[in-house]
Every structure is written in C-alpha cells, then in structure tokens.
Amino acid sequence: MMQLLDICAKFYRSKKSSPAFEPLAVHVDTDLSHSADQKDGPAQRLLSKYRERFPNISFECVHLSKICTVKTLDWSALGCPDMGEPGGDHVVRLQKFFDSLPSVTSKADILRLLIRHILLDLALERSYSALLLGHSTSALAALTFAEVANGRGFAVPWQINDGPLAVCTYDARPGSAGMKEVSQAHMPVYYPLRELFKNEIKTYLDLVPSLKELISEDSSTASNVVSHKDLSIAEVMERYFDAVEGPQSGIVANVVRTTGKLDRAASGHFCLMCGMTLDKQGDSRWAGELGDDADTHDAASRAASLCYGCKRSING
C-alpha cells in the first residue's frame, strides 16, 4: 500500500493544477519497555528505511502511550481516571493497565482498539480527509470472526466495511465527575487492499526485492501449532485463515463480501472503549445467557457505556 500511495503522491505533485495529495503513514510503537522519548529504537530505524524507499510519503512514529492524551477515549468512564491526567509516566500507567487485563485475548483486543483510537485521533486532529488501513481480505475475514467471538458482532459492519465512521470526542470540564462528550465527527475509513489475499501480497513482495527487504520475517502466524492455550482469539483466527486461504480462498472472500452487505444499524449511543454503536438489547441477552459476574460493582457503573465485548475484555 505504501508503494501505491507513493506513486499517487508523485503523480499529483507533478500536476500543479491538481488538488494536493499528501499521505501520512503512521506507525504505532507498541513496545512499552522503553519511554516514548526514545529516538533510536527499532521502530524509528524501520521507518528510516521506509523514508528512503518512499520519498513522496511522510512517515511518523507514535508511541502507544499517546493513547493517554487522545480525546476519542473517555478514561474516566472506563474506571481509569488517572490514565488521562497530565504529568506522570504514561508508559508505566499503561503497562499497569495491560497487566490488569484478565487474559491474552483481552490484551490483544484492547491493544488493537487503542491503536485504532490513536489513528482516528491523529486523523481528526490534523484534519485529514480519510483514514486508510492496510488489511487484506484474509485479515478482514480474521477480524470479522474475532470480533464475533469477542462478543462484538453487532459492530462488525462498522469495523470491517468502508465508509464514514462516527467518532465521539471527549474533553474534561471543570467541576464534572468525568469526561463529557463535546462533539461528534465523521471520519471516512477505507481498506484499499480489501480485494487482495495475503498470499497474493506475499507473492508480489517476493517479486520486488526492494519491498521485501522492508518486511521483517514473522513466524508468529505459523499454523503448525499443537496448542492455542497462549494465543489470543485474534491470533487463532489469523492462523486459521492463513491455513484455508489457499485451498478455500472463495470461503475467505465470501466472509468479507457477506459482511459488506450488512447494514450499519445506528443506535445513537456509542461504546466508550471501542467507539462502536451500542446494541443494548443484544448485550443484555449475551449477559443473560452467559451469566453476570458476582462482583458487578464496576461493571454495573459502566453498563450503559460499554458494549458486551469491551466489558468482557476489561473485566473478564
């Protein structure tokens, strides 16, 4: 996708009468073992290679701790008011937050949502016209199944399909008990690679050595494992679709295309964690079938503001 954007940016810059096209590629550094001020980490070194290869694209590295300052997330309503407070070490606060999550699946789920919040916040703050995400057909199919398994099936059309996404922004107000919604904007979100399989992208990279050297070898998605005990639901889904993509590529494509036919039902209320529209009736049915926690003090206080999937990810 970087190559496509680089070519487009070069073309538009050569046409002085054409509208400006200035893509910004953002890498979110999720390594909490170092501070956000580190200037010579693995992420920065990787981006320097991308800058050399794609001179028509601007690149920026953002540390995950930026999530503590974004306005699209209401930490007070999530029971973590100190996360958004100025001062202190945001990296330490964030590490404690992840340590408090109940499972590997919860950590992977929340991490993906936090990265999404950072990207949306940057796009809104800098008035970009759209947010482009590089998910392939295989990645979208895996995300679809993972979201359903995590209890967030109602939000699948919002998470997977192209189109404008309603984004709520919050800001602290003097004398208020927490954060208040101050505005709601619509940010177009698109998946330009949604018609390409993961294996097709790999084949293309093998044919272009200058691109292949930018991709780090990752064996984490290998499918020859005996136990999924230490894997998140998202990782299990990724491995499953990696295995079936070749012999059953039609099934993988049908998952994404069927999802594309689902309507985005708007309820007018949004989950304060994932930002998706709430399905209160569906969430109540899920909780009724699976049972509520014995200790419902925190869950009850946030029942009206979190979807079922986010409640489970945070509280277990």
C-alpha positions, -999 to +999 in steps of 0.1 A: +000+000+000+030+023+006+041+018-029+006+027-043+004+058-022+040+069-031+031+066-068-001+085-064+016+113-044+043+116-070+017+118-098-003+146-080+027+166-072+037+166-109+003+181-118+004+216-104-033+222-112-044+190-093-055+190-057-029+183-031-024+146-021-002+143+009-003+109+025+010+104+061+019+069+072+017+064+110+035+036+128+023+030+164+052+017+185+036-008+210+068-015+229+062-005+265+097-015+276+111+020+267+099+056+271+080+075+244+110+098+240+134+072+226+147+084+193+167+054+181+146+024+187+137-005+163+106+013+151+124+045+142+151+026+124+125+007+104+108+039+094+141+054+082+142+026+057+107+033+045+115+070+042+144+062+018+123+038-002+092+061-005+103+097-006+068+111-015+052+099+017+056+114+052+062+089+080+056+094+117+063+071+146+038+075+175+043+057+208+013+037+223+014+060+254-001+087+233-034+070+240-034+087+274-039+121+257-063+113+229-098+128+230-116+099+214-113+078+246-131+085+280-107+071+306-128+084+335-159+064+324-136+033+320-127+034+356-091+047+350-093+084+356-056+087+363-047+075+328-057+108+312-043+130+338-013+152+328+021+145+344+035+113+355+048+084+334+021+074+309+041+043+299+041+030+334+004+037+338-004+019+305+017-011+315-002-014+347-034-012+328-024-041+305-012-061+335-047-058+350-064-073+319-076-108+325-063-128+295-041-128+264-072-123+243-082-092+263-048-077+259-047-083+221-083-070+218-077-038+238-043-032+221-060-032+186-087-008+198-061+016+213-041+017+181-073+024+162-081+053+186-047+068+181-050+067+143-085+082+144-075+109+168-045+119+147-067+120+115-092+142+132-067+165+149-049+172+117-080+174+095-071+145+072-098+136+047-097+098+053-080+070+073-066+042+052-060+008+068-039-019+051-060-050+059-061-077+032-091-099+025-076-125+048-070-100+076-106-087+073-120-122+075-099-130+106-110-097+122-147-105+114-145-139+132-125-124+161-150-096+167-179-120+167-161-144+191-152-114+214-189-106+217-188-075+194-207-090+164-231-060+163-202-037+155-187-058+126-202-036+098-186-006+115-152-023+119-149-041+086-168-021+059-157+011+041-174+043+047-178+072+072-173+063+109-189+083+137-162+093+162-171+109+195-145+132+212-145+139+249-129+166+270-126+173+307-148+200+321-142+218+354-165+205+382-176+175+362-173+140+376-156+127+344-154+133+307-183+147+287-190+142+250-183+175+234-186+167+197-191+140+171-174+139+138-174+115+108-141+101+096-141+081+064-123+048+069-112+027+039-094-006+033-077-002-001-064-038-001-097-055+008-098-073-025-063-088-022-054-121-004-025-123+019-007-148-003-011-125-033+006-097-014+034-121-003+039-132-039+042-096-051+067-088-024+088-118-035+089-103-070+101-069-058+132-073-037+133-036-027+100-041-010+107-075+005+137-062+025+114-038+043+092-066+057+105-083+088+102-121+089+074-130+113+068-166+123+041-158+148+013-167+123+026-202+116-002-227+117+017-258+128+010-254+165-004-281+188-020-259+215-037-225+213-035-220+251-013-190+249-028-174+218-054-147+216-086-153+197-074-128+170-042-149+166-062-182+163-083-166+136-053-153+117-037-188+117-070-204+106-074-181+076-037-185+067-043-222+065-075-221+044-067-192+022-050-213-005-074-243-009-105-224+001-099-189-010-136-185-020-147-190+016-124-164+028-136-139+002-173-147+010-168-139+046-157-103+038-182-098+010-211-111+031-200-087+059-201-059+033-238-065+028-247-059+065-263-026+074-248-003+099-275+000+125-271+032+145-285+033+180-274+068+189-252+055+218-216+046+215-193+023+235-167+044+253-140+018+247-143+006+211-163+036+199-189+014+181-226+019+183-242+000+212-267-028+209-281-027+244-308-054+238-282-077+223-257-071+251-283-079+277-291-112+260-254-121+259-251-113+296-283-132+304-271-164+286-236-164+299-243-151+334-232-119+351-201-116+373-206-120+410-187-087+416-207-063+395-198-030+411-175-017+383-195-034+356-228-020+367-214+015+368-203+012+332-232-010+319-247+018+299-215+029+284-196-002+273-206-029+248-206-065+259-173-073+242-155-045+259-169-054+293-155-089+289-122-077+276-117-053+306-134-072+334-130-108+322 
